[in-house]
C-alpha cells in the first residue's frame, strides 16, 4: 500500500516540477528580452545624442538634457537613458532638475518628468538595475 502512495506522489510531483521549470524559463526569457530591448534603446539614445554633442555617451546625454532648445520628450528620453546607464557623473545634473514634487500625471512632451528624474537619480546613486548586466558591458564603442 505504501509503494502505491509513493508512486501517486511522484506522478503528482513530476508535472508540478515540469511546469515550475517551464515557468521559471519563461520568466528568465522575458527578462533577457526586456534587457536586450532596453540596451538597444539606450544605445539609440546615446548615438542620437553623440551626433549633436561631444564626449562619451553620458556626457552627450547630459548636454542634451541641459539644452533648453531641445523638446521635453528628447530631454526626458535622455534622463531615462542616463538612469539606465547608471553613471554617477550624471547624478549632479539629474539632481539639479529634481524637485521631489511628482505630480499624479505629467506629460513627457510638456515638462521635465520628475518621475523619470526620481528613477534616474536612484539608478545613478547605486540603485539596483537588474537588466543592465545583459547590455552595459558591451557599450565600449557607442
TIZA-462023 format. One line per 3 residues: for each residue y, x, z of N, C-alpha, C, CB. Coordinates in pm, whole numbers, padded with zeros to 5 digits. Atoms other than C-alpha are relative to their C-alpha. Glycine has a CB too. Layout:
N
Y/X/Z/Y/X/Z/Y/X/Z/Y/X/Z ~ ...
END
This chain:
142
-00119/00082/00000/00000/00000/00000/00126/00087/00000/00000/-00094/00121 ~ -00115/-00088/-00011/00237/00284/00088/00031/00066/-00134/-00024/00106/00107 ~ -00021/-00062/00130/00190/00451/-00253/00067/-00096/-00097/-00134/00048/-00058
-00063/00100/00086/00284/00129/-00431/00147/-00016/00033/-00071/-00133/00012 ~ -00138/00012/-00044/00604/00108/-00228/00083/00120/-00048/00008/-00012/00152 ~ -00069/-00121/00048/00696/00469/-00313/00021/-00004/-00150/-00080/00126/00039
-00010/00010/00144/00629/00403/-00680/00112/-00096/-00040/-00133/-00046/-00060 ~ -00107/00096/00027/00861/00100/-00675/00137/00063/00027/-00018/-00128/00087 ~ -00127/-00067/-00032/01134/00308/-00509/00038/00100/-00109/-00010/00072/00137
-00027/-00098/00106/01100/00582/-00772/00046/-00070/-00127/-00125/00086/-00029 ~ -00039/00075/00119/01120/00326/-01052/00140/-00058/00015/-00100/-00111/-00028 ~ -00134/00054/-00025/01434/00182/-00892/00105/00111/00000/00003/-00075/00133
-00094/-00111/-00013/01599/00519/-00825/00028/00066/-00135/-00053/00104/00099 ~ -00018/-00068/00128/01544/00665/-01174/00112/-00061/-00085/-00129/-00002/-00077 ~ -00111/00056/00080/01770/00417/-01359/00136/00018/00067/-00023/-00147/-00027
-00125/-00019/-00072/02034/00447/-01089/00052/00142/-00022/-00019/-00027/00151 ~ -00040/-00138/00024/02038/00826/-01125/00042/00021/-00146/-00115/00096/00035 ~ -00033/-00013/00142/02040/00800/-01504/00139/-00057/-00028/-00106/-00072/-00086
-00129/00063/00027/02333/00558/-01517/00113/00069/00077/-00004/-00148/00035 ~ -00099/-00077/-00075/02513/00755/-01248/00039/00127/-00074/-00053/00036/00138 ~ -00028/-00122/00077/02481/01074/-01455/00078/-00033/-00127/-00132/00072/-00035
-00073/00042/00120/02595/00891/-01769/00145/-00033/00037/-00069/-00123/-00068 ~ -00135/00034/-00045/02894/00753/-01576/00084/00122/00028/-00007/-00086/00123 ~ -00072/-00125/-00029/02994/01097/-01449/00033/00073/-00130/-00084/00091/00095
-00024/-00064/00129/02956/01236/-01800/00114/-00065/-00076/-00125/-00004/-00084 ~ -00108/00072/00069/03182/00967/-01944/00134/00029/00064/-00027/-00151/00001 ~ -00125/-00030/-00071/03447/01029/-01678/00048/00141/-00034/-00018/-00014/00153
-00037/-00137/00035/03439/01403/-01748/00049/00009/-00145/-00118/00095/00021 ~ -00042/00002/00139/03467/01338/-02121/00141/-00056/-00014/-00098/-00081/-00085 ~ -00134/00060/00003/03771/01116/-02066/00103/00100/00051/00004/-00129/00084
-00092/-00100/-00055/03934/01388/-01853/00026/00110/-00101/-00057/00060/00131 ~ -00017/-00106/00099/03873/01652/-02120/00084/-00049/-00117/-00138/00049/-00049 ~ -00078/00055/00112/04008/01427/-02398/00146/-00016/00040/-00058/-00136/-00044
-00138/00016/-00047/04317/01344/-02191/00069/00136/00011/00003/-00072/00137 ~ -00058/-00133/-00014/04371/01712/-02116/00036/00060/-00134/-00097/00092/00074 ~ -00027/-00052/00134/04348/01806/-02482/00121/-00070/-00059/-00122/-00016/-00092
-00115/00075/00051/04593/01530/-02574/00129/00047/00067/-00020/-00151/00022 ~ -00119/-00045/-00073/04838/01637/-02302/00040/00139/-00048/-00026/00001/00153 ~ -00030/-00135/00047/04811/02001/-02410/00062/-00001/-00139/-00126/00083/-00001
-00055/00012/00135/04877/01901/-02770/00143/-00050/00003/-00087/-00094/-00084 ~ -00137/00053/-00012/05185/01701/-02670/00095/00105/00057/00002/-00126/00090 ~ -00084/-00106/-00057/05318/01988/-02456/00030/00104/-00108/-00069/00067/00122
-00019/-00098/00107/05266/02225/-02749/00103/-00050/-00101/-00133/00031/-00070 ~ -00096/00058/00095/05456/01991/-02981/00141/00003/00057/-00040/-00145/-00034 ~ -00133/-00003/-00063/05745/01957/-02734/00055/00142/00004/-00008/-00059/00144
-00041/-00140/-00009/05754/02333/-02691/00045/00051/-00137/-00115/00086/00054 ~ -00035/-00047/00134/05754/02405/-03064/00131/-00063/-00049/-00112/-00032/-00098 ~ -00125/00066/00039/06029/02148/-03125/00120/00063/00070/-00006/-00150/00031
-00110/-00060/-00075/06246/02299/-02852/00029/00142/-00049/-00033/00002/00151 ~ -00019/-00139/00044/06190/02654/-02976/00063/00009/-00140/-00132/00073/00001 ~ -00067/00000/00131/06315/02555/-03323/00152/00001/00017/-00043/-00123/-00082
-00144/00012/-00021/06660/02489/-03174/00056/00095/00105/00033/-00140/00038 ~ -00048/-00079/-00113/06679/02711/-02867/-00080/00130/00009/-00012/-00079/00133 ~ 00064/-00131/-00012/06593/03071/-02780/-00085/00009/00125/00106/00112/00000
00082/-00027/-00117/06337/03205/-02537/-00141/-00056/-00013/00065/-00057/00121 ~ 00136/00053/-00002/05987/03109/-02440/00004/-00152/00017/-00084/00065/00114 ~ 00010/00146/-00006/05867/02752/-02405/00084/-00058/00114/-00145/-00043/00016
-00074/00052/-00115/06010/02694/-02057/00149/00014/-00021/-00042/00072/00128 ~ -00143/-00023/00021/06346/02847/-02145/00056/-00096/-00106/00026/00146/-00042 ~ -00047/00089/00107/06377/02643/-02466/00005/-00145/00049/-00092/00011/-00122
00001/00138/-00052/06281/02317/-02290/00113/-00021/00101/-00135/-00031/00065 ~ -00110/00011/-00096/06533/02384/-02011/00132/-00013/-00076/00003/00123/00095 ~ -00123/00009/00079/06806/02441/-02270/00012/-00137/-00066/00003/00110/-00107
-00002/00133/00059/06709/02116/-02445/00043/-00103/00105/-00138/-00036/-00058 ~ -00036/00092/-00109/06730/01930/-02113/00148/00007/00032/-00082/00032/00126 ~ -00140/-00018/-00038/07074/02072/-02042/00097/-00033/-00114/00023/00141/00045
-00085/00027/00116/07206/01997/-02392/00036/-00149/-00004/-00070/00044/-00131 ~ -00042/00140/-00007/07406/01677/-02350/00019/-00064/-00137/00128/-00011/00077 ~ -00007/00059/00134/07428/01633/-02727/-00135/-00057/-00043/00046/00106/-00102
00133/00055/00027/07055/01557/-02725/-00010/-00140/00060/-00112/00092/00058 ~ 00022/00134/-00053/06943/01198/-02673/-00082/00003/00128/-00069/-00087/-00104 ~ 00074/00008/-00126/06793/01084/-02346/-00151/00010/-00021/00033/-00129/00071
00145/-00004/00025/06446/01040/-02499/-00046/00145/-00014/-00036/-00081/-00127 ~ 00037/-00141/00019/06435/01405/-02611/00009/00077/00131/00090/00065/-00106 ~ -00018/-00069/-00128/06564/01523/-02275/-00108/-00041/00100/00139/-00029/00058
00108/00046/-00087/06310/01308/-02087/-00135/00058/-00044/-00006/-00153/00001 ~ 00122/-00065/00049/06033/01445/-02310/-00005/00145/00047/-00007/-00008/-00154 ~ -00006/-00138/-00048/06149/01795/-02214/-00033/00006/00149/00141/00061/-00026
00030/00005/-00144/06135/01700/-01845/-00151/-00014/00019/00076/-00117/00069 ~ 00144/00022/-00011/05779/01572/-01889/-00076/00129/-00033/-00045/-00114/-00094 ~ 00069/-00122/00041/05672/01888/-02074/00018/00111/00103/00051/00046/-00137
-00022/-00101/-00105/05832/02112/-01810/-00088/-00026/00120/00148/00002/00042 ~ 00090/00033/-00110/05638/01927/-01544/-00143/00038/-00030/00008/-00147/00031 ~ 00137/-00035/00039/05314/01972/-01734/-00020/00151/00000/-00033/-00057/-00137
00010/-00146/-00001/05385/02343/-01775/-00008/00054/00142/00119/00062/-00073 ~ 00005/-00042/-00140/05444/02375/-01402/00064/00135/00027/-00141/00004/00046 ~ -00066/-00130/-00015/05662/02684/-01446/00112/-00011/00102/00054/00050/-00137
-00099/00006/-00109/05865/02745/-01129/00142/00035/-00046/-00041/00095/00112 ~ -00134/-00034/00048/06153/02884/-01334/00081/-00124/-00034/-00009/00091/-00123 ~ -00070/00124/00035/06237/02527/-01435/00044/-00079/00122/-00088/-00086/-00087
-00023/00079/-00120/06249/02400/-01077/00148/-00017/00035/-00071/00062/00115 ~ -00142/00020/-00038/06620/02468/-01001/00073/-00097/-00093/00073/00134/00002 ~ -00067/00089/00096/06733/02290/-01319/-00049/-00143/00020/-00026/00046/-00146
00055/00134/-00023/06499/01996/-01261/00059/-00061/00127/-00154/00004/00009 ~ -00055/00050/-00127/06620/01965/-00902/00148/-00036/-00013/-00018/00105/00111 ~ -00142/00029/00015/06982/01970/-01017/00024/-00139/-00062/00067/00107/-00087
-00011/00134/00059/06921/01647/-01212/-00060/-00108/00088/-00067/-00002/-00136 ~ 00074/00097/-00080/06704/01481/-00949/00086/-00053/00116/-00130/00063/00055 ~ -00079/00062/-00106/06890/01235/-00724/-00088/-00057/00111/00089/-00110/-00057
00090/00063/-00097/06586/01089/-00548/00011/-00152/-00001/00029/00051/00138 ~ -00019/00145/00011/06710/00739/-00635/-00073/-00048/-00124/00152/-00037/-00005 ~ 00082/00043/00113/06432/00600/-00854/00010/-00152/-00011/-00149/00045/00018
-00013/00145/00017/06517/00254/-00990/-00137/-00062/-00031/00101/-00033/-00112 ~ 00128/00065/00029/06239/-00003/-01026/-00036/00005/-00148/00003/-00145/00047 ~ 00023/-00006/00143/06280/00015/-01402/00109/00085/-00062/-00004/-00143/-00064
-00101/-00081/00068/06451/00271/-01623/-00045/00025/-00143/00024/00135/00075 ~ 00028/-00023/00141/06474/00318/-01998/00009/00149/-00030/00098/-00080/-00089 ~ -00001/-00142/00035/06380/00662/-02125/00100/00031/-00110/-00140/00043/-00042
-00099/-00019/00106/06632/00609/-02404/00144/-00015/00049/-00025/-00099/-00112 ~ -00135/00029/-00048/06930/00528/-02180/00043/00083/00121/00010/-00143/00035 ~ -00034/-00078/-00119/06917/00766/-01884/-00102/00111/00020/00006/-00090/00124
00095/-00102/-00043/06760/01078/-01742/-00092/-00067/00103/00073/00129/00060 ~ 00097/00070/-00084/06443/00947/-01579/-00021/00070/00134/-00133/-00012/-00073 ~ 00022/-00053/-00134/06437/01001/-01206/-00150/00003/00034/00077/-00084/00105
00145/00004/-00021/06070/00905/-01205/-00066/00123/-00063/-00061/-00130/-00059 ~ 00055/-00118/00066/05985/01177/-01460/00045/00128/00072/00043/00004/-00149 ~ -00049/-00117/-00075/06203/01422/-01267/-00079/00021/00128/00149/-00017/00033
00078/-00014/-00124/06018/01348/-00944/-00136/00062/-00029/-00017/-00137/00069 ~ 00130/-00055/00035/05684/01417/-01112/00012/00148/-00041/-00064/-00081/-00114 ~ -00018/-00137/00047/05816/01733/-01281/00034/00095/00115/00110/00006/-00106
-00033/-00083/-00117/05968/01866/-00957/-00126/00025/00082/00108/-00069/00088 ~ 00125/-00016/-00075/05637/01805/-00781/-00093/00101/-00067/-00071/-00135/00015 ~ 00092/-00088/00070/05435/01983/-01050/00052/00143/-00010/-00026/-00053/-00139
-00054/-00136/00005/05672/02281/-01075/00012/00061/00139/00137/00000/-00068 ~ -00002/-00050/-00138/05668/02310/-00696/-00140/00036/00049/00063/-00104/00093 ~ 00137/-00034/-00038/05295/02375/-00698/-00091/-00118/00017/00002/00077/00125
00086/00119/-00006/05163/02020/-00717/-00121/00015/-00090/00080/-00125/-00039 ~ 00126/-00009/00072/04810/01974/-00847/00010/-00064/-00138/-00112/-00065/00080 ~ 00005/00049/00137/04783/01937/-01224/-00141/00032/-00052/00112/00066/-00091
00141/-00023/00030/04411/01897/-01291/-00027/00024/-00148/-00082/-00118/00047 ~ 00030/-00012/00141/04428/01872/-01669/00050/00131/-00061/00058/-00116/-00075 ~ -00060/-00121/00057/04635/02187/-01724/-00101/00113/-00014/00115/00046/00086
00103/-00103/00006/04326/02401/-01665/-00058/00009/-00141/-00112/-00029/00102 ~ 00062/00003/00131/04200/02297/-02008/00089/00054/-00111/-00040/-00140/-00033 ~ -00087/-00040/00111/04507/02398/-02210/00105/00102/00035/00066/-00119/-00053
-00114/-00084/-00036/04763/02602/-02015/-00021/00146/-00038/00026/-00010/00149 ~ 00022/-00143/00022/04600/02943/-02068/-00009/00037/-00147/-00126/00043/00070 ~ 00000/-00029/00143/04591/02912/-02445/00139/-00004/-00061/-00090/-00097/-00072
-00138/00018/00046/04971/02898/-02468/00065/00128/-00050/00082/-00057/00111 ~ -00061/-00128/00028/05031/03264/-02544/00091/00005/-00122/-00103/00098/-00016 ~ -00080/-00010/00122/05165/03214/-02896/00084/-00123/-00028/-00088/00027/-00116
-00085/00119/00021/05354/02886/-02852/00140/00048/-00012/-00014/-00104/00115
END
